């Protein structure tokens, strides 16, 4: 079959959720992640069947959904696969995404790159660098080019959010690199029983940074797009907060943001 992607290629955007109603996306397919650890589900597709790491969700976050799709949907060059969160997605149409990937078949569509602050746990940063040095050192060098020792951006380079759209064979190659790396980091860092649920997701946090490393070192085409949020008024609300100097710790601010579903569902 030829690569007339607009006509023939399968196109699915998987939407990670934790028992919450998802953003509306054309060709969207919600997937419940961390399903083996809870009972609240709104959607039938779950990450706890077949070959899965669902029980690792406290550490991998939404990436347990990515792993499930990689292992159980056997993505190929005839597929375009995307990933987004229950409350945000990449703001690009199927037509534009398919056209770009037809012209750039090895490429990734991601968030527009931005700076990301440091990861505040030195042991976890060191674990990633140690694993990169043990393997193909070209990725270690690429990582050092993009981030400092604490994984803070050296410039606007982080394509965060673990959100992407790409061809299935591109996804397979990326996951074949990412998950063995993160598994080694898990062995070094461990379960972190002393941490709260939010900071226990160190594999997810590192995954956000490592996508840029993979793209950079393999010299892959990349298209950055803005995000579309589940609630359109979230960004204006953030601007109002900054204009009036309202702290993120402000009680009213937290109540509003929690009610409109902007913050992570990890508490």
Secondary structure, 3 states (H helix, E strand, C coil): CCCCHHHHCEEEEEEEECCCCCCCCCCEEEEECCHHHCCCCCCCCECCCCCCCHHHHHHHCCHHHHHHHHHHCCCCCCEEEEEEECCEEECCCHHHHHHHHHHCCCCEEEECCECCCCCCCHHHHHHHHHHHHHCCHHHHHHHHHHECCCCCECCCCECCCCCEEEEHHHHHHHHHHHHHHHHHHHHHHCCCCCCCCCCCCHHHHHHHHHHHHHHHHCCCCEEEECEEECCCHHHHHHHHHHHCCCCCCCHHHHHHHHHCCCCCCCC
